[in-house]
Amino acid sequence: MQMRVARMLEDQVRELGSKQAVASKMGVSRTAVSLYLTGRLEANGGRIDRFEARAIECFCDRVLCPHLHQDIAQEDCAAFRERPCPTSDPEALRHWTACRRCPMNPANASQEATCSVKC
């Protein structure tokens, strides 16, 4: 996923005009953006998974759901993962369980993100 997020951020730098503009929109430092784009964020104590999740949240409105194997709106992703446990539909229960383990779930921020980005 890192390559796709890096490409997305490079596109945002070109579109917004500077790394500072991208950093401001993300709510991170310009240094963090620079370190991520050069592949040195983790070596300098940064969390790549959190940085990528923040970039996706700021610049993408869709994500590739690993359970459904299709892209869905971030709002739909949040609705699936935050709903109560379904007890009468086995497929809905499998989806709910997958959402609990998904690296796109903010509760799993310590896991390495493996979901693809579709912007």
DRENTORKOL-3810 file (N, C-alpha, C; in nm, 4 decimals):
REM DRENTORKOL-3810
@n.u->0.0824; n.v->-0.1192; n.w->0.0000; ca.u->0.0000; ca.v->0.0000; ca.w->0.0000; c.u->0.0864; c.v->0.1250; c.w->0.0000
@n.u->0.2038; n.v->0.1158; n.w->0.0558; ca.u->0.2863; ca.v->0.2342; ca.w->0.0701; c.u->0.3129; c.v->0.3018; c.w->-0.0635
@n.u->0.3350; n.v->0.2247; n.w->-0.1698; ca.u->0.3634; ca.v->0.2844; ca.w->-0.2995; c.u->0.2437; c.v->0.3632; c.w->-0.3508
@n.u->0.1226; n.v->0.3130; n.w->-0.3316; ca.u->0.0042; ca.v->0.3830; ca.w->-0.3801; c.u->-0.0204; c.v->0.5096; c.w->-0.2992
@n.u->0.0013; n.v->0.5040; n.w->-0.1692; ca.u->-0.0178; ca.v->0.6228; ca.w->-0.0862; c.u->0.0891; c.v->0.7261; c.w->-0.1199
@n.u->0.2119; n.v->0.6818; n.w->-0.1409; ca.u->0.3187; ca.v->0.7744; ca.w->-0.1779; c.u->0.2854; c.v->0.8430; c.w->-0.3101
@n.u->0.2366; n.v->0.7674; n.w->-0.4070; ca.u->0.1983; ca.v->0.8261; ca.w->-0.5354; c.u->0.0850; c.v->0.9261; c.w->-0.5164
@n.u->-0.0111; n.v->0.8918; n.w->-0.4316; ca.u->-0.1220; ca.v->0.9822; ca.w->-0.4048; c.u->-0.0710; c.v->1.1124; c.w->-0.3423
@n.u->0.0229; n.v->1.1016; n.w->-0.2461; ca.u->0.0773; ca.v->1.2219; ca.w->-0.1826; c.u->0.1589; c.v->1.3053; c.w->-0.2805
@n.u->0.2344; n.v->1.2402; n.w->-0.3662; ca.u->0.3089; ca.v->1.3149; ca.w->-0.4683; c.u->0.2131; c.v->1.3917; c.w->-0.5587
@n.u->0.1023; n.v->1.3279; n.w->-0.5948; ca.u->0.0008; ca.v->1.3970; ca.w->-0.6751; c.u->-0.0575; c.v->1.5157; c.w->-0.5992
@n.u->-0.0791; n.v->1.4981; n.w->-0.4692; ca.u->-0.1335; ca.v->1.6074; ca.w->-0.3886; c.u->-0.0332; c.v->1.7220; c.w->-0.3769
@n.u->0.0947; n.v->1.6900; n.w->-0.3664; ca.u->0.1975; ca.v->1.7949; ca.w->-0.3608; c.u->0.1934; c.v->1.8759; c.w->-0.4899
@n.u->0.1822; n.v->1.8069; n.w->-0.6044; ca.u->0.1732; ca.v->1.8788; ca.w->-0.7324; c.u->0.0447; c.v->1.9619; c.w->-0.7393
@n.u->-0.0663; n.v->1.9042; n.w->-0.6944; ca.u->-0.1948; ca.v->1.9737; ca.w->-0.7026; c.u->-0.2026; c.v->2.0931; c.w->-0.6076
@n.u->-0.1577; n.v->2.0742; n.w->-0.4833; ca.u->-0.1664; ca.v->2.1810; ca.w->-0.3835; c.u->-0.0483; c.v->2.2777; c.w->-0.3905
@n.u->0.0605; n.v->2.2351; n.w->-0.4533; ca.u->0.1719; ca.v->2.3253; ca.w->-0.4761; c.u->0.2899; c.v->2.3117; c.w->-0.3826
@n.u->0.2745; n.v->2.2423; n.w->-0.2701; ca.u->0.3883; ca.v->2.2272; ca.w->-0.1795; c.u->0.3640; c.v->2.1158; c.w->-0.0780
@n.u->0.4741; n.v->2.0675; n.w->-0.0220; ca.u->0.4630; ca.v->1.9685; ca.w->0.0851; c.u->0.3998; c.v->2.0309; c.w->0.2085
@n.u->0.4250; n.v->2.1587; n.w->0.2314; ca.u->0.3662; ca.v->2.2285; ca.w->0.3457; c.u->0.2138; c.v->2.2312; c.w->0.3341
@n.u->0.1622; n.v->2.2538; n.w->0.2148; ca.u->0.0168; ca.v->2.2567; ca.w->0.1950; c.u->-0.0439; c.v->2.1194; c.w->0.2222
@n.u->0.0234; n.v->2.0144; n.w->0.1782; ca.u->-0.0233; ca.v->1.8781; ca.w->0.2041; c.u->-0.0196; c.v->1.8502; c.w->0.3543
@n.u->0.0904; n.v->1.8875; n.w->0.4175; ca.u->0.1049; ca.v->1.8659; ca.w->0.5622; c.u->-0.0028; c.v->1.9408; c.w->0.6391
@n.u->-0.0308; n.v->2.0631; n.w->0.6014; ca.u->-0.1339; ca.v->2.1418; ca.w->0.6694; c.u->-0.2703; c.v->2.0762; c.w->0.6559
@n.u->-0.3011; n.v->2.0281; n.w->0.5370; ca.u->-0.4297; ca.v->1.9632; ca.w->0.5155; c.u->-0.4413; c.v->1.8340; c.w->0.5955
@n.u->-0.3295; n.v->1.7636; n.w->0.6121; ca.u->-0.3295; ca.v->1.6392; ca.w->0.6879; c.u->-0.3221; c.v->1.6622; c.w->0.8382
@n.u->-0.2751; n.v->1.7787; n.w->0.8779; ca.u->-0.2569; ca.v->1.8045; ca.w->1.0200; c.u->-0.1302; c.v->1.7431; c.w->1.0759
@n.u->-0.0282; n.v->1.7324; n.w->0.9899; ca.u->0.1021; ca.v->1.6789; ca.w->1.0309; c.u->0.2093; c.v->1.7804; c.w->0.9936
@n.u->0.3322; n.v->1.7524; n.w->1.0320; ca.u->0.4403; ca.v->1.8446; ca.w->0.9990; c.u->0.4872; c.v->1.8238; c.w->0.8555
@n.u->0.5466; n.v->1.9290; n.w->0.7997; ca.u->0.6039; ca.v->1.9189; ca.w->0.6664; c.u->0.7150; c.v->1.8155; c.w->0.6651
@n.u->0.7877; n.v->1.8083; n.w->0.7743; ca.u->0.8964; ca.v->1.7118; ca.w->0.7870; c.u->0.8439; c.v->1.5692; c.w->0.7749
@n.u->0.7294; n.v->1.5406; n.w->0.8362; ca.u->0.6714; ca.v->1.4063; ca.w->0.8290; c.u->0.6377; c.v->1.3700; c.w->0.6841
@n.u->0.5827; n.v->1.4645; n.w->0.6106; ca.u->0.5511; ca.v->1.4402; ca.w->0.4693; c.u->0.6793; c.v->1.4120; c.w->0.3920
@n.u->0.7814; n.v->1.4927; n.w->0.4124; ca.u->0.9091; ca.v->1.4734; ca.w->0.3428; c.u->0.9715; c.v->1.3388; c.w->0.3783
@n.u->0.9718; n.v->1.3057; n.w->0.5067; ca.u->1.0307; ca.v->1.1783; ca.w->0.5489; c.u->0.9537; c.v->1.0608; c.w->0.4901
@n.u->0.8226; n.v->1.0689; n.w->0.4867; ca.u->0.7433; ca.v->0.9605; ca.w->0.4288; c.u->0.7742; c.v->0.9437; c.w->0.2805
@n.u->0.7768; n.v->1.0543; n.w->0.2078; ca.u->0.7995; ca.v->1.0465; ca.w->0.0635; c.u->0.9398; c.v->0.9970; c.w->0.0284
@n.u->1.0345; n.v->1.0141; n.w->0.1187; ca.u->1.1700; ca.v->0.9638; ca.w->0.0935; c.u->1.1928; c.v->0.8258; c.w->0.1547
@n.u->1.0893; n.v->0.7709; n.w->0.2215; ca.u->1.1001; ca.v->0.6379; ca.w->0.2795; c.u->1.1749; c.v->0.6328; c.w->0.4109
@n.u->1.1883; n.v->0.7469; n.w->0.4784; ca.u->1.2650; ca.v->0.7500; ca.w->0.6027; c.u->1.1803; c.v->0.7810; c.w->0.7255
@n.u->1.0481; n.v->0.7799; n.w->0.7130; ca.u->0.9618; ca.v->0.8144; ca.w->0.8262; c.u->0.9788; c.v->0.7171; c.w->0.9415
@n.u->0.9746; n.v->0.5888; n.w->0.9123; ca.u->0.9851; ca.v->0.4879; ca.w->1.0177; c.u->1.1227; c.v->0.4908; c.w->1.0844
@n.u->1.2274; n.v->0.5138; n.w->1.0073; ca.u->1.3632; ca.v->0.5197; ca.w->1.0623; c.u->1.3800; c.v->0.6378; c.w->1.1576
@n.u->1.2939; n.v->0.7378; n.w->1.1423; ca.u->1.2997; ca.v->0.8558; ca.w->1.2285; c.u->1.1919; c.v->0.8540; c.w->1.3368
@n.u->1.1390; n.v->0.7366; n.w->1.3663; ca.u->1.0440; ca.v->0.7231; ca.w->1.4762; c.u->0.8985; c.v->0.7429; c.w->1.4394
@n.u->0.8682; n.v->0.7566; n.w->1.3113; ca.u->0.7295; ca.v->0.7759; ca.w->1.2689; c.u->0.6574; c.v->0.6442; c.w->1.2493
@n.u->0.5253; n.v->0.6493; n.w->1.2561; ca.u->0.4415; ca.v->0.5314; ca.w->1.2342; c.u->0.3823; c.v->0.5384; c.w->1.0944
@n.u->0.4306; n.v->0.4545; n.w->1.0050; ca.u->0.3844; ca.v->0.4552; ca.w->0.8668; c.u->0.2364; c.v->0.4236; c.w->0.8583
@n.u->0.1894; n.v->0.3250; n.w->0.9360; ca.u->0.0489; ca.v->0.2865; ca.w->0.9284; c.u->-0.0431; c.v->0.4020; c.w->0.9665
@n.u->-0.0083; n.v->0.4740; n.w->1.0697; ca.u->-0.0908; ca.v->0.5889; ca.w->1.1098; c.u->-0.0823; c.v->0.7026; c.w->1.0079
@n.u->0.0360; n.v->0.7250; n.w->0.9562; ca.u->0.0541; ca.v->0.8307; ca.w->0.8565; c.u->-0.0280; c.v->0.7998; c.w->0.7320
@n.u->-0.0202; n.v->0.6751; n.w->0.6847; ca.u->-0.0954; ca.v->0.6363; ca.w->0.5659; c.u->-0.2457; c.v->0.6442; c.w->0.5904
@n.u->-0.2899; n.v->0.6009; n.w->0.7071; ca.u->-0.4328; ca.v->0.6092; ca.w->0.7389; c.u->-0.4796; c.v->0.7539; c.w->0.7371
@n.u->-0.3980; n.v->0.8435; n.w->0.7891; ca.u->-0.4330; ca.v->0.9864; ca.w->0.7901; c.u->-0.4371; c.v->1.0419; c.w->0.6472
@n.u->-0.3415; n.v->1.0019; n.w->0.5647; ca.u->-0.3391; ca.v->1.0476; ca.w->0.4255; c.u->-0.4630; c.v->0.9990; c.w->0.3505
@n.u->-0.4985; n.v->0.8753; n.w->0.3708; ca.u->-0.6168; ca.v->0.8195; ca.w->0.3057; c.u->-0.7413; c.v->0.8929; c.w->0.3527
@n.u->-0.7490; n.v->0.9161; n.w->0.4816; ca.u->-0.8643; ca.v->0.9871; ca.w->0.5373; c.u->-0.8770; c.v->1.1272; c.w->0.4789
@n.u->-0.7650; n.v->1.1941; n.w->0.4592; ca.u->-0.7671; ca.v->1.3324; ca.w->0.4103; c.u->-0.7882; c.v->1.3442; c.w->0.2602
@n.u->-0.7345; n.v->1.2506; n.w->0.1820; ca.u->-0.7325; ca.v->1.2696; ca.w->0.0384; c.u->-0.8135; c.v->1.1683; c.w->-0.0431
@n.u->-0.8687; n.v->1.0687; n.w->0.0204; ca.u->-0.9481; ca.v->0.9691; ca.w->-0.0524; c.u->-1.0872; c.v->0.9610; c.w->0.0067
@n.u->-1.1836; n.v->0.9403; n.w->-0.0793; ca.u->-1.3187; ca.v->0.9214; ca.w->-0.0293; c.u->-1.3623; c.v->0.7756; c.w->-0.0401
@n.u->-1.2763; n.v->0.6918; n.w->-0.0965; ca.u->-1.3107; ca.v->0.5506; ca.w->-0.1123; c.u->-1.1931; c.v->0.4640; c.w->-0.0689
@n.u->-1.2236; n.v->0.3432; n.w->-0.0246; ca.u->-1.1219; ca.v->0.2456; ca.w->0.0129; c.u->-1.1599; c.v->0.1114; c.w->-0.0474
@n.u->-1.0608; n.v->0.0249; n.w->-0.0654; ca.u->-1.0869; ca.v->-0.1097; ca.w->-0.1139; c.u->-1.1109; c.v->-0.1984; c.w->0.0069
@n.u->-1.2330; n.v->-0.2471; n.w->0.0191; ca.u->-1.2695; ca.v->-0.3340; ca.w->0.1314; c.u->-1.2119; c.v->-0.4728; c.w->0.1062
@n.u->-1.1268; n.v->-0.5228; n.w->0.1957; ca.u->-1.0680; ca.v->-0.6551; ca.w->0.1739; c.u->-1.1705; c.v->-0.7675; c.w->0.1880
@n.u->-1.2797; n.v->-0.7432; n.w->0.2577; ca.u->-1.3825; ca.v->-0.8463; ca.w->0.2717; c.u->-1.4720; c.v->-0.8522; c.w->0.1480
@n.u->-1.5150; n.v->-0.7370; n.w->0.0998; ca.u->-1.6047; ca.v->-0.7325; ca.w->-0.0157; c.u->-1.5297; c.v->-0.7417; c.w->-0.1485
@n.u->-1.3990; n.v->-0.7147; n.w->-0.1459; ca.u->-1.3149; ca.v->-0.7127; ca.w->-0.2661; c.u->-1.3667; c.v->-0.6108; c.w->-0.3679
@n.u->-1.4111; n.v->-0.4974; n.w->-0.3166; ca.u->-1.4536; ca.v->-0.3869; ca.w->-0.4027; c.u->-1.4350; c.v->-0.2571; c.w->-0.3270
@n.u->-1.4281; n.v->-0.1480; n.w->-0.4014; ca.u->-1.4113; ca.v->-0.0201; ca.w->-0.3334; c.u->-1.5468; c.v->0.0294; c.w->-0.2843
@n.u->-1.5422; n.v->0.0889; n.w->-0.1648; ca.u->-1.6623; ca.v->0.1425; ca.w->-0.1017; c.u->-1.6296; c.v->0.2804; c.w->-0.0458
@n.u->-1.7309; n.v->0.3604; n.w->-0.0229; ca.u->-1.7111; ca.v->0.4922; ca.w->0.0372; c.u->-1.6619; c.v->0.4758; c.w->0.1804
@n.u->-1.5798; n.v->0.5692; n.w->0.2245; ca.u->-1.5303; ca.v->0.5618; ca.w->0.3621; c.u->-1.6445; c.v->0.5653; c.w->0.4620
@n.u->-1.7513; n.v->0.6377; n.w->0.4297; ca.u->-1.8664; ca.v->0.6433; ca.w->0.5195; c.u->-1.9305; c.v->0.5051; c.w->0.5335
@n.u->-1.9378; n.v->0.4306; n.w->0.4222; ca.u->-1.9933; ca.v->0.2952; ca.w->0.4279; c.u->-1.9019; c.v->0.2031; c.w->0.5080
@n.u->-1.7722; n.v->0.2202; n.w->0.4912; ca.u->-1.6750; ca.v->0.1419; ca.w->0.5684; c.u->-1.6959; c.v->0.1660; c.w->0.7176
@n.u->-1.7080; n.v->0.2923; n.w->0.7555; ca.u->-1.7290; ca.v->0.3261; ca.w->0.8963; c.u->-1.8617; c.v->0.2695; c.w->0.9466
@n.u->-1.9653; n.v->0.2753; n.w->0.8636; ca.u->-2.0962; ca.v->0.2232; ca.w->0.9046; c.u->-2.0906; c.v->0.0724; c.w->0.9269
@n.u->-2.0201; n.v->0.0005; n.w->0.8397; ca.u->-2.0073; ca.v->-0.1442; ca.w->0.8560; c.u->-1.9335; c.v->-0.1785; c.w->0.9855
@n.u->-1.8223; n.v->-0.1097; n.w->1.0101; ca.u->-1.7397; ca.v->-0.1467; ca.w->1.1255; c.u->-1.7985; c.v->-0.1017; c.w->1.2582
@n.u->-1.8834; n.v->0.0007; n.w->1.2573; ca.u->-1.9370; ca.v->0.0546; ca.w->1.3825; c.u->-2.0762; c.v->0.0024; c.w->1.4174
@n.u->-2.1355; n.v->-0.0761; n.w->1.3296; ca.u->-2.2691; ca.v->-0.1270; ca.w->1.3588; c.u->-2.2632; c.v->-0.2358; c.w->1.4660
@n.u->-2.3760; n.v->-0.2618; n.w->1.5307; ca.u->-2.3771; ca.v->-0.3690; ca.w->1.6311; c.u->-2.3604; c.v->-0.5058; c.w->1.5643
@n.u->-2.3207; n.v->-0.6004; n.w->1.6421; ca.u->-2.2991; ca.v->-0.7359; ca.w->1.5928; c.u->-2.4305; c.v->-0.7933; c.w->1.5391
@n.u->-2.4329; n.v->-0.8316; n.w->1.4091; ca.u->-2.5542; ca.v->-0.8920; ca.w->1.3541; c.u->-2.5669; c.v->-1.0367; c.w->1.4025
@n.u->-2.6845; n.v->-1.0743; n.w->1.4458; ca.u->-2.7018; ca.v->-1.2079; ca.w->1.5027; c.u->-2.7878; c.v->-1.3003; c.w->1.4182
@n.u->-2.8517; n.v->-1.2468; n.w->1.3141; ca.u->-2.9424; ca.v->-1.3327; ca.w->1.2382; c.u->-2.8997; c.v->-1.3564; c.w->1.0930
@n.u->-2.7901; n.v->-1.2950; n.w->1.0510; ca.u->-2.7444; ca.v->-1.3085; ca.w->0.9129; c.u->-2.5986; c.v->-1.3529; c.w->0.9130
@n.u->-2.5709; n.v->-1.4791; n.w->0.8740; ca.u->-2.4330; ca.v->-1.5297; ca.w->0.8792; c.u->-2.3341; c.v->-1.4485; c.w->0.7940
@n.u->-2.3753; n.v->-1.4057; n.w->0.6751; ca.u->-2.2846; ca.v->-1.3266; ca.w->0.5908; c.u->-2.2552; c.v->-1.1911; c.w->0.6542
@n.u->-2.3576; n.v->-1.1291; n.w->0.7115; ca.u->-2.3375; ca.v->-1.0010; ca.w->0.7797; c.u->-2.2444; c.v->-1.0189; c.w->0.8996
@n.u->-2.2549; n.v->-1.1314; n.w->0.9684; ca.u->-2.1660; ca.v->-1.1590; ca.w->1.0815; c.u->-2.0221; c.v->-1.1762; c.w->1.0335
@n.u->-2.0019; n.v->-1.2460; n.w->0.9212; ca.u->-1.8659; ca.v->-1.2608; ca.w->0.8661; c.u->-1.8075; c.v->-1.1245; c.w->0.8286
@n.u->-1.8905; n.v->-1.0401; n.w->0.7691; ca.u->-1.8443; ca.v->-0.9066; ca.w->0.7317; c.u->-1.8104; c.v->-0.8259; c.w->0.8565
@n.u->-1.8959; n.v->-0.8301; n.w->0.9560; ca.u->-1.8738; ca.v->-0.7576; ca.w->1.0812; c.u->-1.7435; c.v->-0.8038; c.w->1.1466
@n.u->-1.7199; n.v->-0.9357; n.w->1.1468; ca.u->-1.5978; ca.v->-0.9916; ca.w->1.2055; c.u->-1.4751; c.v->-0.9461; c.w->1.1267
@n.u->-1.4867; n.v->-0.9449; n.w->0.9940; ca.u->-1.3749; ca.v->-0.8983; ca.w->0.9106; c.u->-1.3437; c.v->-0.7519; c.w->0.9394
@n.u->-1.4473; n.v->-0.6712; n.w->0.9611; ca.u->-1.4267; ca.v->-0.5293; ca.w->0.9934; c.u->-1.3503; c.v->-0.5132; c.w->1.1241
@n.u->-1.3754; n.v->-0.5994; n.w->1.2188; ca.u->-1.3066; ca.v->-0.5923; ca.w->1.3481; c.u->-1.1574; c.v->-0.6170; c.w->1.3346
@n.u->-1.1175; n.v->-0.6994; n.w->1.2359; ca.u->-0.9765; ca.v->-0.7337; ca.w->1.2167; c.u->-0.9085; c.v->-0.6499; c.w->1.1098
@n.u->-0.9852; n.v->-0.5731; n.w->1.0349; ca.u->-0.9322; ca.v->-0.4992; ca.w->0.9198; c.u->-0.8278; c.v->-0.3953; c.w->0.9615
@n.u->-0.7168; n.v->-0.3881; n.w->0.8903; ca.u->-0.6162; ca.v->-0.2867; ca.w->0.9210; c.u->-0.6634; c.v->-0.1448; c.w->0.8920
@n.u->-0.7715; n.v->-0.1278; n.w->0.8178; ca.u->-0.8274; ca.v->0.0048; ca.w->0.7946; c.u->-0.9076; c.v->0.0536; c.w->0.9147
@n.u->-0.9379; n.v->-0.0351; n.w->1.0066; ca.u->-1.0123; ca.v->-0.0006; ca.w->1.1272; c.u->-0.9199; c.v->0.0788; c.w->1.2200
@n.u->-0.9585; n.v->0.2013; n.w->1.2580; ca.u->-0.8720; ca.v->0.2821; ca.w->1.3449; c.u->-0.8382; c.v->0.2137; c.w->1.4778
@n.u->-0.9218; n.v->0.1234; n.w->1.5230; ca.u->-0.8931; ca.v->0.0507; ca.w->1.6464; c.u->-0.7742; c.v->-0.0433; c.w->1.6288
@n.u->-0.7384; n.v->-0.0734; n.w->1.5054; ca.u->-0.6262; ca.v->-0.1619; ca.w->1.4757; c.u->-0.5062; c.v->-0.0843; c.w->1.4230
@n.u->-0.4885; n.v->0.0367; n.w->1.4695; ca.u->-0.3826; ca.v->0.1242; ca.w->1.4180; c.u->-0.2436; c.v->0.0657; c.w->1.4345
@n.u->-0.2264; n.v->-0.0284; n.w->1.5262; ca.u->-0.0936; ca.v->-0.0861; ca.w->1.5464; c.u->-0.0596; c.v->-0.1905; c.w->1.4410
@n.u->-0.1609; n.v->-0.2387; n.w->1.3648; ca.u->-0.1342; ca.v->-0.3353; ca.w->1.2593; c.u->-0.0860; c.v->-0.2635; c.w->1.1347
@n.u->-0.0074; n.v->-0.3327; n.w->1.0541; ca.u->0.0382; ca.v->-0.2749; ca.w->0.9292; c.u->-0.0777; c.v->-0.2742; c.w->0.8309
@n.u->-0.1009; n.v->-0.1629; n.w->0.7677; ca.u->-0.2106; ca.v->-0.1521; ca.w->0.6723; c.u->-0.1796; c.v->-0.2324; c.w->0.5474
@n.u->-0.2766; n.v->-0.3140; n.w->0.5028; ca.u->-0.2584; ca.v->-0.3919; ca.w->0.3822; c.u->-0.3692; c.v->-0.3662; c.w->0.2816
@n.u->-0.4616; n.v->-0.2806; n.w->0.3128; ca.u->-0.5707; ca.v->-0.2517; ca.w->0.2203; c.u->-0.5191; c.v->-0.1599; c.w->0.1099
@n.u->-0.5717; n.v->-0.1766; n.w->-0.0074; ca.u->-0.5335; ca.v->-0.0926; ca.w->-0.1190; c.u->-0.6143; c.v->0.0359; c.w->-0.1173
@n.u->-0.5577; n.v->0.1362; n.w->-0.1768; ca.u->-0.6240; ca.v->0.2658; ca.w->-0.1842; c.u->-0.6831; c.v->0.2815; c.w->-0.3228
@n.u->-0.8033; n.v->0.3282; n.w->-0.3311; ca.u->-0.8653; ca.v->0.3599; ca.w->-0.4602; c.u->-0.9217; c.v->0.4988; c.w->-0.4503
@n.u->-0.8570; n.v->0.5919; n.w->-0.5144; ca.u->-0.8999; ca.v->0.7321; ca.w->-0.5080; c.u->-0.9713; c.v->0.7720; c.w->-0.6337
END
